[in-house]
Amino acid sequence: MSSSYRGRALARPGLALIAGLLLAVTAPPGASAQTPAPAAGPTLNLDDALARASGADPSAAGWDARFAAGQASIRQAGVKPNPSLGLELENFTGSGAYAMLDRTEATLSYEQTIERGGKREARVGLARASAEITRRRRDIRRLDLLRDVQAAYAEALAAEAELLIAEARLLAAQSAQTDVERRVRAARDPLFAGSRAGANSAQAEVDRDQARLAAQNARSTLARFWGGPADFTLNLETFFGVAPPATVDRPVAVADLALLEAEREVAAASVRLEQSRAVTDPTVRAGVRYFGDGSDVAFVVGGSVPLRLNDNNKGAIDRAVAERSAADADITAERLLREREIARLTARMAASAAESERLRADVIPLAIRAVEQVRDGFNRGGFQYANVAEAERGLADARARRVAVLRQFHLDQAALDRLTGRHAALASSNLNAERR
């Protein structure tokens, strides 16, 4: 902003605030860009918002229940097969010599199936792998939650910046209306010019009120992540002060790969379980037989072994092996997919940062100069109000474009931080605190 325009702005309270708003939106990275409105509460930064939302996660109780279910599954998987107690009566009744109960033979037996092939260990391994998937999914859920909070924080910042623009447009419209009304009273402009300026001022006031409501709603949406009031302010310096991301290889989030590896371990455990089921389990039996004819007692033993004539579980084994191969392929494919997405977001953020800087350094200063020149000419009678309105609209459009570019930059930052697991430490610290 030139010194001549700033000097004229300071001579009138409305234009002085416009100057402050223009400086806020066009300030270079690192300069203060907070709204000049009085603070309504403490400043909430991104880390505070993430910590509040993570600590108030309503899904914690559900995940605790899932963990308990997983531990119960592990205990159940290690249980041996129950024995059987049998009672068999022979020659209980019949015809001829077997018409009486004196020749009844009663056998009381105890039967136990002996598991072979490592079935119990395979079941326990599968249950442990399934429980690990639950834990990894919870980590993923936490990272998704933090991404959503970060996106909501970016939306709230963008809404505050849009409110800043709307307030500046209103003050500029009111200032122009004052100038036009003075010229109309001096018979230098027709009456409809004053009406047009009044309509533009009224519309700018409506836009300002809508932007204020949108900013309030954005803060309320953010505060709902922890169920608190929206009695905080946001520092717009973090919104306008962006820099291109470093062009380095960014690794995929550990939690994402850990989930894929846990799914592969489940598939491998399923292979071991199906292979163990291909081994037959003998059943042994021991008991006591009572002979009614003579009241004698004898011990009996026996057993059985299933014959693998038709079902050798080969189909189930082949299915489990195929699922394990699919899990291996999924890990490779997902890693490449996420790496491509990380590269795409990084490139788009670099482009957004560059466009924002060019708008700040090149386009907006020229738009400001155009407003100054048109206003000078308008005050000397060389331009019409339509020229002033067009110049003001061009400046507002350039500033709005920069806000839109920065909004996309911060949304991409939230997506990139999710893919790289930037806030994984915060999610893990809250999980450890809950376990304690």
Secondary structure as the mmCIF struct_conf table of DSSP 4:
data_model
#
loop_
_struct_conf.conf_type_id
_struct_conf.id
_struct_conf.beg_label_comp_id
_struct_conf.beg_label_asym_id
_struct_conf.beg_label_seq_id
_struct_conf.end_label_comp_id
_struct_conf.end_label_asym_id
_struct_conf.end_label_seq_id
HELX_RH_AL_P HELX_RH_AL_P1 SER A 3 LEU A 10
TURN_TY1_P TURN_TY1_P1 ALA A 11 ALA A 11
BEND BEND1 ARG A 12 ARG A 12
HELX_RH_AL_P HELX_RH_AL_P2 PRO A 13 THR A 26
HELX_LH_PP_P HELX_LH_PP_P1 ALA A 27 PRO A 28
TURN_TY1_P TURN_TY1_P2 PRO A 29 GLY A 30
BEND BEND2 ALA A 31 ALA A 31
BEND BEND3 PRO A 36 ALA A 37
HELX_LH_PP_P HELX_LH_PP_P2 PRO A 38 ALA A 39
BEND BEND4 GLY A 41 GLY A 41
STRN STRN1 THR A 43 THR A 43
HELX_RH_AL_P HELX_RH_AL_P3 LEU A 46 GLY A 55
TURN_TY1_P TURN_TY1_P3 ALA A 56 ALA A 56
TURN_TY1_P TURN_TY1_P4 PRO A 58 SER A 59
HELX_RH_AL_P HELX_RH_AL_P4 ALA A 60 ALA A 77
TURN_TY1_P TURN_TY1_P5 GLY A 78 GLY A 78
HELX_LH_PP_P HELX_LH_PP_P3 VAL A 79 PRO A 83
STRN STRN2 SER A 84 GLU A 90
BEND BEND5 ASN A 91 ASN A 91
BEND BEND6 THR A 93 THR A 93
BEND BEND7 SER A 95 SER A 95
HELX_RH_3T_P HELX_RH_3T_P1 GLY A 96 TYR A 98
BEND BEND8 ALA A 99 MET A 100
HELX_RH_3T_P HELX_RH_3T_P2 LEU A 101 ARG A 103
STRN STRN3 GLU A 105 THR A 113
BEND BEND9 GLY A 117 GLY A 118
HELX_RH_AL_P HELX_RH_AL_P5 LYS A 119 ARG A 185
TURN_TY1_P TURN_TY1_P6 ALA A 186 ALA A 187
BEND BEND10 ARG A 188 ASP A 189
HELX_RH_AL_P HELX_RH_AL_P6 LEU A 191 ALA A 223
TURN_TY1_P TURN_TY1_P7 ARG A 224 GLY A 227
STRN STRN4 THR A 233 THR A 233
TURN_TY1_P TURN_TY1_P8 LEU A 236 LEU A 236
HELX_RH_AL_P HELX_RH_AL_P7 GLU A 237 PHE A 240
HELX_LH_PP_P HELX_LH_PP_P4 PRO A 244 ALA A 246
BEND BEND11 VAL A 248 VAL A 248
HELX_LH_PP_P HELX_LH_PP_P5 ASP A 249 ALA A 253
HELX_RH_AL_P HELX_RH_AL_P8 VAL A 254 ARG A 277
TURN_TY1_P TURN_TY1_P9 ALA A 278 ALA A 278
BEND BEND12 VAL A 279 VAL A 279
STRN STRN5 THR A 283 PHE A 291
TURN_TY1_P TURN_TY1_P10 GLY A 292 SER A 295
STRN STRN6 ASP A 296 SER A 304
BEND BEND13 LEU A 309 ASN A 310
BEND BEND14 ASN A 313 ASN A 313
HELX_RH_AL_P HELX_RH_AL_P9 LYS A 314 ARG A 358
HELX_RH_PI_P HELX_RH_PI_P1 LEU A 359 VAL A 363
HELX_RH_AL_P HELX_RH_AL_P10 ILE A 364 ASN A 379
TURN_TY1_P TURN_TY1_P11 ARG A 380 GLY A 381
BEND BEND15 GLY A 382 PHE A 383
HELX_RH_AL_P HELX_RH_AL_P11 TYR A 385 THR A 420
TURN_TY1_P TURN_TY1_P12 GLY A 421 HIS A 423
HELX_RH_AL_P HELX_RH_AL_P12 ALA A 424 ARG A 435
#
